[in-house]
């Protein structure tokens, strides 16, 4: 133990400076890093849906020959990696948060899981009656739609205008992709959705940097 810790502060100014330093240290320990959150998801969408577009383009066109399984395996692997990273980061930050905020975060996290479980079970029951390209469009658009709604819900929970803008943007891109049809939906989600998540994370990081 350092003997200096027991030395009384000489002035109120030193006391205020110490309080400020301690407050900044606590803030950094729980501070949300937008790059660590949005970039993994953005690149997962950009690469995963990009591969889907290249292999399963509009009207069945193949832009880049590759195994049939590769795009989906790549997409799900990248999404799983992003999810694991998000859970790990949220768990580490959540250790410093208690009370109402901790409850909100836990419920919001479980809502993601339950929402995708519910939508996935429903789609799995009915998409077998659709052509492959339409079934793929339904899976992709429903999954992206759930994500957009969760961002919009998060904006209401944490009173975040930024999350509302992101959720609204993803919704618009998703609707445009559904209207455009199979193949084009993957391209729009890759560029507009994945690219949008990356730009959004970078913008939040730049705005939050110390001046």
NUDREN-714951 format. One line per 2 residues: number of its first residue (from 0); their letters; for each residue x, y, z of N, C-alpha, C. Coordinates in nm, 4 decimals, padded with zeros to 6 digits, always signed. Layout:
BEGIN
NUM	a	X Y Z X Y Z X Y Z  ...
***
This chain:
BEGIN
0	xx	+00.0844 -00.1195 +00.0000 +00.0000 +00.0000 +00.0000 +00.0874 +00.1238 +00.0000  +00.0542 +00.2210 -00.0792 +00.1318 +00.3433 -00.0896 +00.0982 +00.4356 +00.0259
2	xx	+00.2050 +00.4852 +00.0969 +00.1830 +00.5748 +00.2096 +00.1168 +00.7041 +00.1668  +00.1311 +00.7414 +00.0375 +00.0717 +00.8669 -00.0092 -00.0800 +00.8625 -00.0037
4	xx	-00.1387 +00.7386 -00.0023 -00.2845 +00.7280 +00.0009 -00.3417 +00.7808 +00.1309  -00.2596 +00.7827 +00.2386 -00.3079 +00.8267 +00.3686 -00.2827 +00.9743 +00.3943
6	xx	-00.2151 +01.0397 +00.2990 -00.1849 +01.1808 +00.3171 -00.3083 +01.2635 +00.2858  -00.3547 +01.3482 +00.3774 -00.4749 +01.4278 +00.3505 -00.4528 +01.5265 +00.2373
8	xx	-00.5582 +01.5527 +00.1631 -00.5496 +01.6497 +00.0540 -00.5357 +01.7897 +00.1106  -00.4566 +01.8718 +00.0414 -00.4215 +02.0017 +00.0955 -00.5269 +02.1078 +00.0713
10	xx	-00.6143 +02.0884 -00.0275 -00.7102 +02.1938 -00.0600 -00.8364 +02.1342 -00.1194  -00.9469 +02.2119 -00.1176 -01.0705 +02.1658 -00.1830 -01.0504 +02.1396 -00.3315
12	xx	-00.9604 +02.2159 -00.3938 -00.9354 +02.1962 -00.5368 -00.8796 +02.0570 -00.5627  -00.7890 +02.0126 -00.4730 -00.7336 +01.8791 -00.4887 -00.8418 +01.7730 -00.4678
14	xx	-00.9322 +01.7972 -00.3760 -01.0419 +01.7035 -00.3520 -01.1309 +01.6920 -00.4750  -01.1635 +01.8070 -00.5353 -01.2462 +01.8060 -00.6557 -01.1753 +01.7364 -00.7712
16	xx	-01.0437 +01.7585 -00.7816 -00.9677 +01.6940 -00.8883 -00.9661 +01.5428 -00.8701  -00.9524 +01.4980 -00.7440 -00.9540 +01.3552 -00.7164 -01.0897 +01.2945 -00.7498
18	xx	-01.1964 +01.3620 -00.7107 -01.3317 +01.3138 -00.7419 -01.3517 +01.3043 -00.8923  -01.3018 +01.4062 -00.9640 -01.3163 +01.4072 -01.1093 -01.2414 +01.2910 -01.1732
20	xx	-01.1199 +01.2626 -01.1219 -01.0423 +01.1513 -01.1767 -01.1110 +01.0176 -01.1518  -01.1634 +01.0015 -01.0302 -01.2318 +00.8767 -00.9973 -01.3585 +00.8596 -01.0821
22	xx	-01.4296 +00.9692 -01.1030 -01.5505 +00.9630 -01.1845 -01.5175 +00.9270 -01.3286  -01.4088 +00.9847 -01.3810 -01.3677 +00.9524 -01.5174 -01.3259 +00.8066 -01.5294
24	xx	-01.2590 +00.7554 -01.4255 -01.2162 +00.6152 -01.4280 -01.3364 +00.5220 -01.4302  -01.4375 +00.5515 -01.3492 -01.5587 +00.4694 -01.3483 -01.6318 +00.4785 -01.4816
26	xx	-01.6375 +00.6001 -01.5364 -01.7049 +00.6196 -01.6646 -01.6379 +00.5386 -01.7747  -01.5035 +00.5364 -01.7751 -01.4326 +00.4592 -01.8767 -01.4561 +00.3102 -01.8616
28	xx	-01.4733 +00.2652 -01.7368 -01.4922 +00.1219 -01.7134 -01.6257 +00.0721 -01.7658  -01.7247 +00.1590 -01.7753 -01.8568 +00.1179 -01.8243 -01.8909 +00.1814 -01.9583
30	xx	-01.7987 +00.2573 -02.0152 -01.8279 +00.3301 -02.1383 -01.8495 +00.2332 -02.2541  -01.9474 +00.2633 -02.3349 -01.9821 +00.1827 -02.4511 -01.8904 +00.2175 -02.5669
32	xx	-01.8246 +00.1172 -02.6231 -01.7363 +00.1380 -02.7374 -01.8124 +00.1038 -02.8653  -01.8536 +00.2022 -02.9420 -01.9347 +00.1739 -03.0612 -01.8606 +00.0927 -03.1666
34	xx	-01.7276 +00.1073 -03.1746 -01.6518 +00.0301 -03.2721 -01.6570 -00.1192 -03.2397  -01.6435 -00.1525 -03.1108 -01.6433 -00.2931 -03.0697 -01.7793 -00.3573 -03.0903
36	xx	-01.8844 -00.2773 -03.0928 -02.0187 -00.3331 -03.1084 -02.0635 -00.3341 -03.2542  -02.0594 -00.2201 -03.3201 -02.1197 -00.2090 -03.4526 -02.0324 -00.2658 -03.5643
38	xx	-01.8995 -00.2582 -03.5515 -01.8147 -00.3061 -03.6605 -01.8252 -00.4568 -03.6827  -01.8228 -00.5418 -03.5781 -01.8374 -00.6857 -03.6044 -01.9691 -00.7205 -03.6734
40	xx	-02.0787 -00.6582 -03.6294 -02.2076 -00.6843 -03.6939 -02.2105 -00.6275 -03.8350  -02.1526 -00.5101 -03.8534 -02.1499 -00.4499 -03.9867 -02.0728 -00.5343 -04.0857
42	xx	-01.9543 -00.5822 -04.0460 -01.8750 -00.6656 -04.1367 -01.9407 -00.8015 -04.1584  -02.0122 -00.8529 -04.0560 -02.0838 -00.9791 -04.0733 -02.1891 -00.9654 -04.1827
44	xx	-02.2647 -00.8568 -04.1795 -02.3657 -00.8335 -04.2831 -02.3015 -00.8053 -04.4179  -02.1990 -00.7219 -04.4185 -02.1340 -00.6831 -04.5437 -02.0762 -00.8049 -04.6153
46	xx	-02.0041 -00.8892 -04.5423 -01.9409 -01.0058 -04.6035 -02.0425 -01.1165 -04.6287  -02.1244 -01.1472 -04.5261 -02.2189 -01.2580 -04.5385 -02.3230 -01.2362 -04.6473
48	xx	-02.3924 -01.1232 -04.6425 -02.4931 -01.0950 -04.7450 -02.4284 -01.0653 -04.8797  -02.3054 -01.0121 -04.8754 -02.2337 -00.9908 -05.0007 -02.2057 -01.1215 -05.0728
50	xx	-02.1647 -01.2237 -04.9982 -02.1423 -01.3549 -05.0583 -02.2725 -01.4151 -05.1104  -02.3816 -01.3940 -05.0375 -02.5114 -01.4426 -05.0850 -02.5486 -01.3791 -05.2188
52	xx	-02.5221 -01.2491 -05.2314 -02.5526 -01.1812 -05.3574 -02.4658 -01.2360 -05.4709  -02.3370 -01.2574 -05.4433 -02.2467 -01.3044 -05.5475 -02.2797 -01.4466 -05.5925
54	xx	-02.3290 -01.5279 -05.4988 -02.3625 -01.6675 -05.5351 -02.5077 -01.6822 -05.5810  -02.5989 -01.6114 -05.5168 -02.7414 -01.6218 -05.5497 -02.7939 -01.4846 -05.5906
56	xx	-02.7526 -01.4395 -05.7081 -02.7908 -01.3076 -05.7553 -02.9332 -01.3033 -05.8086  -02.9744 -01.1882 -05.8579 -03.1105 -01.1743 -05.9142 -03.1331 -01.2723 -06.0289
58	xx	-03.2539 -01.3291 -06.0328 -03.2921 -01.4247 -06.1374 -03.1997 -01.5461 -06.1424  -03.1442 -01.5840 -06.0280 -03.0587 -01.7026 -06.0213 -02.9201 -01.6842 -06.0785
60	xx	-02.8798 -01.5614 -06.1052 -02.7486 -01.5385 -06.1646 -02.6376 -01.5622 -06.0640  -02.5297 -01.6264 -06.1087 -02.4127 -01.6513 -06.0240 -02.3003 -01.5588 -06.0697
62	xx	-02.2678 -01.4609 -05.9887 -02.1617 -01.3668 -06.0244 -02.0242 -01.4246 -05.9969  -02.0110 -01.4990 -05.8876 -01.8841 -01.5625 -05.8521 -01.9123 -01.7078 -05.8161
64	xx	-01.8615 -01.8036 -05.8938 -01.8849 -01.9442 -05.8607 -01.8229 -01.9802 -05.7255  -01.9003 -02.0461 -05.6427 -01.8529 -02.0916 -05.5120 -01.9456 -02.2016 -05.4638
66	xx	-01.9036 -02.2818 -05.3671 -01.9927 -02.3873 -05.3152 -02.1239 -02.3300 -05.2636  -02.2314 -02.4063 -05.2820 -02.3638 -02.3586 -05.2408 -02.3701 -02.3248 -05.0923
68	xx	-02.2964 -02.3993 -05.0116 -02.3051 -02.3836 -04.8667 -02.2231 -02.2667 -04.8134  -02.1274 -02.2185 -04.8920 -02.0314 -02.1210 -04.8401 -02.0949 -01.9904 -04.7913
70	xx	-02.1839 -01.9258 -04.8684 -02.2385 -01.7983 -04.8212 -02.3102 -01.8074 -04.6870  -02.3942 -01.9090 -04.6698 -02.4686 -01.9214 -04.5447 -02.3773 -01.9568 -04.4288
72	xx	-02.2816 -02.0461 -04.4527 -02.1873 -02.0807 -04.3457 -02.1074 -01.9587 -04.3033  -02.0631 -01.8807 -04.4022 -01.9872 -01.7596 -04.3706 -02.0728 -01.6599 -04.2935
74	xx	-02.1975 -01.6405 -04.3379 -02.2870 -01.5454 -04.2715 -02.3135 -01.5872 -04.1273  -02.3511 -01.7130 -04.1061 -02.3844 -01.7581 -03.9714 -02.2614 -01.7595 -03.8809
76	xx	-02.1451 -01.7928 -03.9364 -02.0227 -01.7928 -03.8562 -01.9866 -01.6518 -03.8118  -01.9979 -01.5564 -03.9026 -01.9671 -01.4173 -03.8692 -02.0673 -01.3609 -03.7694
78	xx	-02.1958 -01.3953 -03.7880 -02.2977 -01.3491 -03.6930 -02.2744 -01.4096 -03.5548  -02.2367 -01.5375 -03.5508 -02.2100 -01.6021 -03.4219 -02.0908 -01.5373 -03.3531
80	xx	-01.9861 -01.5081 -03.4297 -01.8687 -01.4424 -03.3712 -01.9047 -01.3043 -03.3177  -01.9852 -01.2294 -03.3931 -02.0273 -01.0965 -03.3475 -02.1117 -01.1067 -03.2217
82	xx	-02.2008 -01.2075 -03.2167 -02.2865 -01.2255 -03.0998 -02.2039 -01.2605 -02.9760  -02.1071 -01.3501 -02.9922 -02.0224 -01.3889 -02.8788 -01.9447 -01.2686 -02.8272
84	xx	-01.8905 -01.1900 -02.9199 -01.8170 -01.0703 -02.8787 -01.9051 -00.9708 -02.8064  -02.0272 -00.9529 -02.8555 -02.1199 -00.8589 -02.7918 -02.1576 -00.9044 -02.6520
86	xx	-02.1864 -01.0340 -02.6369 -02.2229 -01.0875 -02.5053 -02.1062 -01.0729 -02.4076  -01.9859 -01.1045 -02.4542 -01.8688 -01.0932 -02.3669 -01.8466 -00.9485 -02.3226
88	xx	-01.8579 -00.8559 -02.4187 -01.8386 -00.7153 -02.3856 -01.9478 -00.6655 -02.2920  -02.0721 -00.7030 -02.3178 -02.1826 -00.6582 -02.2339 -02.1719 -00.7154 -02.0932
90	xx	-02.1269 -00.8403 -02.0826 -02.1104 -00.9021 -01.9511 -02.0032 -00.8309 -01.8709  -01.8915 -00.7988 -01.9372 -01.7824 -00.7298 -01.8677 -01.8254 -00.5915 -01.8211
92	xx	-01.8951 -00.5185 -01.9065 -01.9416 -00.3858 -01.8682 -02.0524 -00.3929 -01.7637  -02.1351 -00.4970 -01.7726 -02.2484 -00.5086 -01.6813 -02.2089 -00.5319 -01.5375
94	xx	-02.0861 -00.5752 -01.5121 -02.0407 -00.5971 -01.3754 -02.0370 -00.4677 -01.2956  -02.0245 -00.3558 -01.3651 -02.0153 -00.2262 -01.2980 -02.1508 -00.1556 -01.2914
96	xx	-02.2556 -00.2196 -01.3445 -02.3865 -00.1557 -01.3510 -02.4851 -00.2353 -01.2652  -02.5651 -00.1647 -01.1864 -02.6614 -00.2314 -01.0993 -02.7954 -00.1577 -01.1077
98	xx	-02.8968 -00.2200 -01.0467 -03.0265 -00.1553 -01.0388 -03.1035 -00.1594 -01.1683  -03.1735 -00.0506 -01.1964 -03.2643 -00.0447 -01.3103 -03.1920 -00.0640 -01.4427
100	xx	-03.0749 -00.0038 -01.4577 -03.0010 -00.0155 -01.5840 -02.9599 -00.1591 -01.6105  -02.9187 -00.2306 -01.5056 -02.8800 -00.3702 -01.5218 -03.0000 -00.4539 -01.5658
102	xx	-03.1160 -00.4265 -01.5058 -03.2384 -00.4988 -01.5431 -03.2766 -00.4706 -01.6873  -03.2702 -00.3450 -01.7290 -03.3031 -00.3103 -01.8666 -03.2115 -00.3824 -01.9647
104	xx	-03.0821 -00.3824 -01.9350 -02.9878 -00.4481 -02.0241 -03.0110 -00.5975 -02.0339  -03.0388 -00.6622 -01.9204 -03.0623 -00.8066 -01.9210 -03.1885 -00.8423 -01.9982
106	xx	-03.2958 -00.7684 -01.9745 -03.4216 -00.7956 -02.0443 -03.4063 -00.7713 -02.1944  -03.3372 -00.6640 -02.2293 -03.3180 -00.6327 -02.3709 -03.2379 -00.7431 -02.4389
108	xx	-03.1362 -00.7960 -02.3714 -03.0576 -00.9047 -02.4279 -03.1395 -01.0312 -02.4491  -03.2212 -01.0672 -02.3509 -03.3073 -01.1851 -02.3651 -03.4145 -01.1645 -02.4716
110	xx	-03.4572 -01.0405 -02.4895 -03.5575 -01.0131 -02.5920 -03.5036 -01.0423 -02.7308  -03.3767 -01.0110 -02.7548 -03.3150 -01.0461 -02.8823 -03.3265 -01.1962 -02.9074
112	xx	-03.2886 -01.2746 -02.8072 -03.2913 -01.4200 -02.8222 -03.4332 -01.4708 -02.8465  -03.5278 -01.4247 -02.7659 -03.6657 -01.4719 -02.7781 -03.7287 -01.4295 -02.9107
114	xx	-03.6988 -01.3075 -02.9546 -03.7547 -01.2591 -03.0806 -03.7082 -01.3448 -03.1979  -03.5789 -01.3743 -03.2038 -03.5284 -01.4556 -03.3141 -03.5739 -01.6004 -03.3019
116	xx	-03.5877 -01.6504 -03.1795 -03.6375 -01.7868 -03.1618 -03.7819 -01.7979 -03.2121  -03.8639 -01.6981 -03.1797 -04.0029 -01.7006 -03.2241 -04.0159 -01.6874 -03.3737
118	xx	-03.9445 -01.5914 -03.4312 -03.9521 -01.5717 -03.5763 -03.8925 -01.6911 -03.6505  -03.7809 -01.7433 -03.6002 -03.7160 -01.8560 -03.6664 -03.8029 -01.9803 -03.6687
120	xx	-03.8712 -02.0097 -03.5582 -03.9577 -02.1271 -03.5546 -04.0757 -02.1119 -03.6500  -04.1265 -01.9910 -03.6619 -04.2388 -01.9674 -03.7540 -04.1957 -01.9807 -03.8993
122	xx	-04.0833 -01.9195 -03.9320 -04.0353 -01.9279 -04.0698 -04.0003 -02.0710 -04.1071  -03.9396 -02.1433 -04.0122 -03.9035 -02.2809 -04.0405 -04.0237 -02.3689 -04.0714
124	xx	-04.1376 -02.3309 -04.0211 -04.2603 -02.4081 -04.0433 -04.3204 -02.3831 -04.1822  -04.3076 -02.2618 -04.2342 -04.3802 -02.2251 -04.3550 -04.2939 -02.2043 -04.4791
126	xx	-04.1657 -02.1763 -04.4644 -04.0848 -02.1470 -04.5828 -04.0633 -02.2686 -04.6716  -04.0892 -02.3879 -04.6183 -04.0726 -02.5078 -04.7015 -04.1744 -02.5128 -04.8149
128	xx	-04.2771 -02.4324 -04.8074 -04.3781 -02.4285 -04.9125 -04.3460 -02.3255 -05.0211  -04.2360 -02.2544 -05.0053 -04.1987 -02.1493 -05.0999 -04.0836 -02.1944 -05.1893
130	xx	-04.0706 -02.1352 -05.3066 -03.9506 -02.1595 -05.3878 -03.8255 -02.1164 -05.3106  -03.7125 -02.1741 -05.3453 -03.5893 -02.1491 -05.2692 -03.5524 -02.0015 -05.2621
132	xx	-03.5662 -01.9300 -05.3755 -03.5261 -01.7900 -05.3748 -03.6200 -01.7050 -05.2890  -03.7483 -01.7370 -05.2934 -03.8435 -01.6628 -05.2113 -03.8280 -01.6990 -05.0633
134	xx	-03.7973 -01.8244 -05.0343 -03.7738 -01.8652 -04.8958 -03.6509 -01.7936 -04.8404  -03.5472 -01.7815 -04.9224 -03.4283 -01.7096 -04.8789 -03.4568 -01.5626 -04.8524
136	xx	-03.5390 -01.5034 -04.9397 -03.5769 -01.3632 -04.9200 -03.6560 -01.3458 -04.7913  -03.7458 -01.4396 -04.7634 -03.8269 -01.4300 -04.6423 -03.7403 -01.4422 -04.5169
138	xx	-03.6491 -01.5382 -04.5161 -03.5594 -01.5526 -04.4013 -03.4748 -01.4270 -04.3814  -03.4153 -01.3788 -04.4886 -03.3289 -01.2619 -04.4765 -03.4030 -01.1377 -04.4331
140	xx	-03.5178 -01.1112 -04.4962 -03.5921 -00.9894 -04.4643 -03.6512 -00.9942 -04.3240  -03.6991 -01.1121 -04.2809 -03.7552 -01.1235 -04.1463 -03.6473 -01.1044 -04.0405
142	xx	-03.5303 -01.1619 -04.0622 -03.4208 -01.1480 -03.9658 -03.3740 -01.0034 -03.9551  -03.3576 -00.9396 -04.0693 -03.3163 -00.7991 -04.0689 -03.4264 -00.7122 -04.0081
144	xx	-03.5519 -00.7466 -04.0360 -03.6632 -00.6708 -03.9795 -03.6672 -00.6787 -03.8281  -03.6430 -00.7970 -03.7729 -03.6374 -00.8112 -03.6267 -03.5257 -00.7257 -03.5692
146	xx	-03.4107 -00.7272 -03.6349 -03.2982 -00.6457 -03.5888 -03.3349 -00.4976 -03.5866  -03.3997 -00.4513 -03.6931 -03.4398 -00.3106 -03.6997 -03.5374 -00.2751 -03.5880
148	xx	-03.6347 -00.3619 -03.5639 -03.7326 -00.3362 -03.4576 -03.6646 -00.3333 -03.3205  -03.5657 -00.4193 -03.3002 -03.4946 -00.4200 -03.1725 -03.4164 -00.2903 -03.1525
150	xx	-03.3587 -00.2374 -03.2592 -03.2916 -00.1071 -03.2478 -03.3919 +00.0024 -03.2123  -03.5092 -00.0025 -03.2751 -03.6113 +00.0974 -03.2460 -03.6594 +00.0856 -03.1016
152	xx	-03.6757 -00.0381 -03.0546 -03.7155 -00.0584 -02.9147 -03.6065 -00.0087 -02.8201  -03.4809 -00.0360 -02.8554 -03.3702 +00.0120 -02.7726 -03.3654 +00.1629 -02.7647
154	xx	-03.4042 +00.2296 -02.8737 -03.4042 +00.3760 -02.8711 -03.5061 +00.4291 -02.7717  -03.6184 +00.3577 -02.7555 -03.7199 +00.3994 -02.6585 -03.6757 +00.3700 -02.5153
156	xx	-03.6048 +00.2572 -02.4966 -03.5610 +00.2195 -02.3623 -03.4564 +00.3159 -02.3101  -03.3561 +00.3454 -02.3934 -03.2448 +00.4296 -02.3489 -03.2538 +00.5736 -02.4004
158	xx	-03.3686 +00.6072 -02.4597 -03.3905 +00.7434 -02.5088 -03.2770 +00.7861 -02.6014  -03.2457 +00.6990 -02.6967 -03.1339 +00.7223 -02.7873 -03.1845 +00.7573 -02.9265
160	xx	-03.1609 +00.8791 -02.9685 -03.1986 +00.9191 -03.1039 -03.1154 +00.8426 -03.2071  -02.9899 +00.8149 -03.1708 -02.9022 +00.7457 -03.2644 -02.9550 +00.6063 -03.2977
162	xx	-03.0000 +00.5331 -03.1963 -03.0538 +00.3993 -03.2215 -03.1816 +00.4052 -03.3041  -03.2621 +00.5091 -03.2840 -03.3828 +00.5239 -03.3647 -03.3465 +00.5465 -03.5109
164	xx	-03.2487 +00.6335 -03.5345 -03.2052 +00.6602 -03.6721 -03.1537 +00.5321 -03.7368  -03.0744 +00.4546 -03.6618 -03.0209 +00.3304 -03.7166 -03.1331 +00.2317 -03.7463
166	xx	-03.2263 +00.2153 -03.6521 -03.3368 +00.1233 -03.6739 -03.4232 +00.1634 -03.7920  -03.4489 +00.2933 -03.8053 -03.5291 +00.3418 -03.9180 -03.4565 +00.3196 -04.0497
168	xx	-03.3249 +00.3439 -04.0513 -03.2462 +00.3247 -04.1735 -03.2469 +00.1783 -04.2174  -03.2237 +00.0875 -04.1235 -03.2238 -00.0553 -04.1558 -03.3616 -00.0982 -04.2056
170	xx	-03.4673 -00.0429 -04.1472 -03.6034 -00.0750 -04.1919 -03.6251 -00.0319 -04.3359  -03.5834 +00.0895 -04.3694 -03.5999 +00.1408 -04.5056 -03.5220 +00.0554 -04.6051
172	xx	-03.3967 +00.0214 -04.5710 -03.3149 -00.0617 -04.6605 -03.3780 -00.1992 -04.6781  -03.4302 -00.2538 -04.5697 -03.4926 -00.3858 -04.5756 -03.6180 -00.3847 -04.6641
174	xx	-03.7002 -00.2827 -04.6480 -03.8204 -00.2712 -04.7316 -03.7826 -00.2574 -04.8787  -03.6828 -00.1759 -04.9058 -03.6376 -00.1591 -05.0442 -03.5886 -00.2915 -05.1016
176	xx	-03.5188 -00.3703 -05.0195 -03.4695 -00.4993 -05.0658 -03.5815 -00.5972 -05.0950  -03.6848 -00.5971 -05.0112 -03.7990 -00.6855 -05.0339 -03.8697 -00.6477 -05.1628
178	xx	-03.8863 -00.5188 -05.1854 -03.9517 -00.4736 -05.3100 -03.8675 -00.5116 -05.4321  -03.7348 -00.4971 -05.4195 -03.6469 -00.5297 -05.5318 -03.6469 -00.6790 -05.5624
180	xx	-03.6587 -00.7627 -05.4586 -03.6698 -00.9062 -05.4801 -03.5452 -00.9833 -05.4426  -03.5507 -01.1164 -05.4595 -03.4369 -01.2012 -05.4246 -03.3096 -01.1594 -05.4979
182	xx	-03.1992 -01.1724 -05.4294 -03.0718 -01.1312 -05.4879 -03.0422 -00.9861 -05.4580  -03.1282 -00.8981 -05.5027 -03.1106 -00.7560 -05.4757 -03.1211 -00.7255 -05.3266
184	xx	-03.2047 -00.7999 -05.2568 -03.2162 -00.7794 -05.1120 -03.0812 -00.8034 -05.0441  -03.0124 -00.9095 -05.0833 -02.8811 -00.9387 -05.0242 -02.7822 -00.8250 -05.0501
186	xx	-02.7840 -00.7708 -05.1715 -02.6933 -00.6621 -05.2052 -02.7233 -00.5381 -05.1210  -02.8510 -00.5023 -05.1100 -02.8878 -00.3833 -05.0346 -02.8548 -00.3984 -04.8861
188	xx	-02.8766 -00.5168 -04.8299 -02.8456 -00.5376 -04.6889 -02.6948 -00.5377 -04.6674  -02.6199 -00.5943 -04.7616 -02.4740 -00.5947 -04.7494 -02.4189 -00.4521 -04.7497
190	xx	-02.4604 -00.3745 -04.8483 -02.4050 -00.2393 -04.8642 -02.4731 -00.1395 -04.7710  -02.6074 -00.1336 -04.7794 -02.6794 -00.0362 -04.6985 -02.6875 -00.0730 -04.5524
192	xx	-02.7093 -00.2028 -04.5239 -02.7192 -00.2468 -04.3857 -02.5833 -00.2624 -04.3193  -02.4993 -00.3500 -04.3769 -02.3659 -00.3703 -04.3201 -02.2802 -00.2457 -04.3265
194	xx	-02.2791 -00.1815 -04.4435 -02.2026 -00.0570 -04.4548 -02.2557 +00.0510 -04.3639  -02.3893 +00.0550 -04.3489 -02.4493 +00.1537 -04.2587 -02.4088 +00.1315 -04.1143
196	xx	-02.4049 +00.0062 -04.0693 -02.3626 -00.0243 -03.9327 -02.2180 +00.0183 -03.9097  -02.1324 -00.0075 -04.0078 -01.9914 +00.0309 -03.9943 -01.9773 +00.1826 -03.9850
198	xx	-02.0415 +00.2548 -04.0758 -02.0336 +00.4011 -04.0736 -02.0949 +00.4580 -03.9465  -02.2017 +00.3961 -03.8999 -02.2678 +00.4413 -03.7775 -02.1748 +00.4262 -03.6581
200	xx	-02.1093 +00.3107 -03.6476 -02.0161 +00.2897 -03.5375 -01.8991 +00.3856 -03.5410  -01.8447 +00.4085 -03.6600 -01.7321 +00.5022 -03.6729 -01.7758 +00.6435 -03.6368
202	xx	-01.8954 +00.6837 -03.6811 -01.9456 +00.8181 -03.6515 -01.9632 +00.8381 -03.5012  -02.0194 +00.7377 -03.4328 -02.0358 +00.7486 -03.2876 -01.9004 +00.7538 -03.2166
204	xx	-01.8049 +00.6766 -03.2670 -01.6714 +00.6765 -03.2053 -01.6031 +00.8122 -03.2223  -01.6114 +00.8685 -03.3421 -01.5497 +00.9997 -03.3670 -01.6157 +01.1062 -03.2798
206	xx	-01.7456 +01.1016 -03.2690 -01.8170 +01.2024 -03.1875 -01.7848 +01.1883 -03.0392  -01.7591 +01.0671 -02.9932 -01.7342 +01.0449 -02.8520 -01.5901 +01.0585 -02.8092
208	xx	-01.4970 +01.0819 -02.9036 -01.3570 +01.0939 -02.8670 -01.3355 +01.2204 -02.7836  -01.2432 +01.2142 -02.6865 -01.2120 +01.3350 -02.6069 -01.1589 +01.4447 -02.6971
210	x	-01.2023 +01.5649 -02.6734 -01.1547 +01.6804 -02.7500 -01.0340 +01.7436 -02.6789
***
